[in-house]
Amino acid sequence: MFRKIGLNKIELLISSLLIFLAGFLRFYDLSSRSIHHDESLHGFFSWQFSNGMGFEHNPLMHGVFWFLANGTIFFLFGDNDFTLRVLSAIFGIILVLIPILLLKDKIGFLPSFIMSLLFTISPHLLYFSRFARNDIIIVVWTMGLFVFLWRYLEKRQNSSLYMLVIFLVLGFITKETSYITVFIIGLWLLFKSRSDFYGLIFSKMSMKKIKPHTDLFIVFFTLSLPLASPLIGIFQDYFNLILVAKEGTVGVSTGLPSGSNGYIVAVIVSALFFLVSLIIGLLWGGKKWLLIASLFWGIYILFYSTFLTNVSGISTGVWQSLGYWISQQEVARGGQPWYYYFIVFINYEFLPFYSSFIALIYYIFKGDSFRKFFVYWVIATFLLYSLAGEKMPWLTVNIVVPFIVLTSIFTSDIIKKIYSEKRSLFSNIIFILIPLIILFSIFSFFITDWTNLNIESFISIWIYITLILLSCYYLIFYTYKNGISWTSKRVFLSISLILIILTIRISTQSSFDDPDVPDEMIVYTQTSPHVHAMSKRIYSESLNKLGNKNLKISIDTSDGYTWPWAWYLRDFENTEYVNFDNYDDNLNLQSDILIVHQRNKETIEIALGDNIKDYDQNLIPLRWWYPENYRMSNYDDFIDKISNFENIQNMMNYFFFRDLETSIGSVNTIVYIKSDM
């Protein structure tokens, strides 16, 4: 396979080592971390599908691809915490493979390898390659979409067009972030096609003379237009209709129309959008468009109908997928500030953030159209996700990918220019080391505890100052001798090297060093390891004492406590889910195990009465979350953060050692287990 894409022996060797590393990082100790709330949802419904209980699309959990694919893995290999995360790990490796396998012929081996390397070590891409969500899958489809978009623009082959359509529909059946991707691509294609559309509208230009950019815009527009029908819901208040129901609307699912008038309007709008799509498509490509549309809608209908076993899934896919998330923008889950992704990138993805910032400035003025496209992709993606109501760690993967692509191309260009200057290897290495020494000295200065000054502290200060002054002297000397351009390229590489080292440290730390404990922003909120241990205890005691899984278990559903217990205890058929917030005086509890929100402790003890003495009580944290100290209420808070030495030192301590200023938050559960168990 590698030979066919033109890899020589050295390229083959280092590519193989990188892919092995990516696989190791994604599969090593994959099942040890407790199952997250979202993972348990994805796992439970995949498990139901694998056991012949079917699957119905629910936009809360995004597209259907994850559940059908993961359910197939469960059916073939069994359901457990490891197989739950296998799909993400596999797609994490595929993402690393894409640049080497599909981009080398376009951009060359060096940028492809750098891209694969950064995909391998990116903290977000690694963490969510070990997490049972569809985020890593959608970025694979996005990369595939861009690969075949450029292949079609270069060679205008139908095979590239068909592959592009497949990746497009795979995105839509996986996650609604595809709408953002299509908008970004569509806007760029529309700009590139503006002269063609002017000619088609005003000069009676023939369709045969349009550019490949226009071909692609028409394909994207006609295939995506029907799925954009719910956008009419943005204006529903003007029509006094409910076209996309808001969360909490009585008697209707979030994102769906309400009432006969709402449904009639939704059907009419969808039909009109389909008709416009059909007319434009036939005018553009006739039979070719029909083939493309059949490919797109054939895959879409098969998946959203769960292979024709749930026909209503087609309508929920077309309308509710987007409708649900339109209604959620006002909710703004997580309530994160507008600068959230800046904080995330500074603490995790600082390498592509730093490199892309420089690349943006350089390519805007000196880049070709290919490189300017990636500048546009980076800016548009960062802005749109920052403007969106919901900002979450897992959404960051969609922003990281274009940053890494731009970083890889720019870094490769810098390396090639340095190589072309034919300076001695020794002088290049020495000069690259100088900024490393300066940065090391500055970082060491800030993370050193200066509260208890002594003779060693003063010696350290003078060592740091001496190193910085000597390094600055050589930096100025070489700059004077060789010029700013010569210096800047090597300084860029020097800083990139130290950021790669820091990235590897932070990436492995966030994925492997106590990944159950939310001292990382990337973790956000996490099921505690005590839940993982308690589920194992319940299984063990049930099998050891009863020889079966017939325990009667009651689980409190208040505050989302169903999850992750529904996944962990899925094999216990005699399990009931009760909302103990709604206390009933006639509540009769005969359960062997009760899993209860701590706030409902009094309710349970009243219900159990004298029987409480028959139970052992186990208080454990159910889930805990990262303390969001980065929030700033006003401009004065920001100035204080960046000017106060103690605050700077706290930020440095968090950056390097993940030392928190405040304790993590948590919510607890009480597990009542009968003493005779």
Secondary structure as UniProt FT lines:
FT   HELIX           3..5
FT   HELIX           9..27
FT   TURN            28..31
FT   HELIX           37..50
FT   TURN            51..52
FT   HELIX           59..61
FT   HELIX           65..77
FT   HELIX           81..98
FT   HELIX           99..103
FT   HELIX           104..107
FT   HELIX           109..121
FT   HELIX           123..127
FT   TURN            128..129
FT   HELIX           135..155
FT   HELIX           158..172
FT   TURN            173..174
FT   HELIX           177..192
FT   HELIX           194..202
FT   HELIX           207..209
FT   HELIX           212..224
FT   HELIX           225..235
FT   HELIX           236..239
FT   TURN            247..248
FT   TURN            250..251
FT   TURN            254..255
FT   HELIX           259..285
FT   HELIX           287..304
FT   TURN            305..309
FT   HELIX           312..315
FT   HELIX           316..320
FT   HELIX           321..331
FT   TURN            333..334
FT   TURN            338..339
FT   HELIX           340..347
FT   HELIX           350..366
FT   HELIX           369..387
FT   HELIX           393..395
FT   HELIX           396..420
FT   TURN            421..422
FT   HELIX           425..447
FT   HELIX           455..482
FT   HELIX           484..512
FT   TURN            515..516
FT   TURN            521..523
FT   STRAND          525..527
FT   HELIX           529..545
FT   STRAND          553..556
FT   HELIX           558..560
FT   HELIX           562..568
FT   TURN            569..571
FT   STRAND          575..578
FT   TURN            580..581
FT   TURN            585..586
FT   STRAND          593..597
FT   HELIX           598..600
FT   HELIX           601..608
FT   HELIX           609..614
FT   STRAND          615..625
FT   TURN            629..630
FT   HELIX           635..643
FT   HELIX           645..657
FT   STRAND          665..674
FT   TURN            675..676
//
